[in-house]
Amino acid sequence: QAEDGIRDVERSRGLGDVYKRQDEDSPYNPKPAPDMLQYSCKLLEVDPHKSIVIGDDNNDMLLAKNAGALAAIGVLTGRSKKEDLKNADFIINSIAEIKIK
């Protein structure tokens, strides 16, 4: 389900398949390399230092740090427990907790 949502966002933003699964034939170095975030930011003309990464794995948090993202938010709806997300700046239970004003 989550992957379908990601694919919908990718298509709506013209990103193609930026966030391919790591076991697919991807042109990006695997997480925690910053490649995926840097490429996405380039396509969207966004400074990676002004981006926020939301993920459910510590490799997502490290990707954010390696890309110089503004923040890394760990979400507990995936496989990871709070103690697994040691490189997160913030940890939330669900992305529903994120309010954008």
N, C-alpha and C positions, 0 to 999 in steps of 0.2 A: 504494500500500500504506500509506504513512504517513498519508494522508488518511483511509483507512478506519479506522485505529487511532484517530485523533483523533475521528472521528465516533462510534466505539464508546464512548470515554471521555465524550464530551459527553452521549450518550444515557444512560449509566449514572449520570451525575451530575445529570441533569435540566437541562443547560445549553442544550439546543436546538442551534442552529447558531451558536454564539458565534464560532468560528474559521472563518468563511466565507473562501473564497479572495478575494483582493483584486479579482479581475476580476468577481466576482459582485456583485449588488446588495446591498451591505452597509451597514447603518446606522452603521457605525463609520468614523472617519477612518482612512486607511491608515497602516500602520507608516511611520515610527517613532512615530506618535501613541500615547499610552498607553491609548486607549479600550478596546481588547479586554481588556487585563489588568485595568484598573479595573472593568469590568463583570463579568468573571469573578469577581474577588475579592469584589465586592458580593454576587453571587448565592451564593457559597460562605461568606459572612461571614468573610472572611479579610482582614487588613490587608495592602494591597499592599506595604508596607514589610517584611513578613515572608514575601514570596513570592520564588520563584526562577524565573527564566525560562531555559528551555533552547531554543536555536534554532540553525539552520544558516546564518544570514544576519546581516550586521551590522545590518540594520534591526531584527532581533529583539533584538539587544543594546541598540540605542538605545531601543527600546520599553521595555525593562527599566529603563534609566536614567531615561527620561522619566516613568515611573510610580513611580519611587522604590523599585524592587524591591531586595531584600536582595542579590541577585547575578544576574549574567548569565553563563550558561555556554554557550559556543560548542561545537558538535559538528561534527566533520568528515565526517559521512556525507552531507552535502548537496552543493550546488554550490560552496560557499566553501572556500577554502584558508585555512590558519592566518593568513596575512598579511591576509586580507580581514576577519577577525573582530577588528579593532583595538579595539573597545569592549567586548570580553568580559573578564570578571574572571578566568575560567578557560577553558581550551580542552581538550577531550577528543576522543579518536578516535571513540568510540561511546557511546551512552547506556548500554550494558552496563557501562561503567566506573563508573556511579553506584551506590553502595551506600548504602542507607538503613537505619539501625540503629534 
